């Protein structure tokens, strides 16, 4: 990731460990999707818990890897909305 925006000069990483919040966002979104999906399939299908585990385990592994760049963008946008740089 670039240290700053080439168009406006916004510094992306403001401090060491700045994107730890993005990890929390990523974890929260993954948890909501998987637990919500589990209960939806549990309510409307006859899949066993083992079958659901086999279905949701790849999602738990792949989704956070794919979604991490979007969680970083969301975290940066949230920080910029709350505490903009001049």
N, C-alpha and C positions, 0 to 999 in steps of 0.2 A: 504494500500500500504506500502511496506517495505520502511524504511528510506534510504536505500542504496542498491546497487546491491551486491549480495553475491559473484559474480564471480570477478568483477573488482573494487568494492568499490565506484563506481560513486554515488554521493549524488543526490537523485532524486529531493527533494524539497530544492532549494538553498536559499530561503528566504520566509518569511511569505507572502502568497498570490501569490506564484510563478505561480500557474496553472491558474490564471485568463486569461492568453492568450489562454489556452486550451479551456476555455469557449467561447471565441470569435471565435476560429476555429470551435468549435462544432456548434455554432449559424450560422456561415457563410455557412457551408456545408449543414445544415438543410434548410436554406433559399434558397440556390441555387437549391437543390433537389425539394423542394415544389413549388417554383415559376416556375422553369423550367417545372416540371411535370404538373402544372396547365395550363401553356400556350400550352404545347404539347397536352394535352387532349382537351383544348378549340379549338385548330386548327383542330384536326383530329377526334373529336367526337361531338356528339350533347348533351353532358351532360350539365345540367343547373348549374348555380353557386351554388345553394343549394346542388345539388348532389355532386359537386366537393368539397364543404366544408365538407360534410359528409365523403367523401373519404379521404381527406387530413388531417383532424383534428386528427385522430388517428396516422398518420405518424408524425405529428408535436409533439405529446406527447411522442410516444414510441421511435422514432429514436434517439433523443438526449440522452436518457437514455442508449440506447444500444451503441451509438457511443462515449460516453464520454471517456471510457478507451482508445480508439484509438486516440482520439484528444489529450489526455494527452501524449501518446507515441509519437505522431507527434511533439507536442510542445517540449518535452524533446529532441528528435532527432534534431530538428531545433536549439535549444539552444546549444546542444553539438557540432553541426557542426560550429556554429558561434563562440562559446566561450568554447572550451574544457577545462576540468580540467586536470592538470598534473597527 
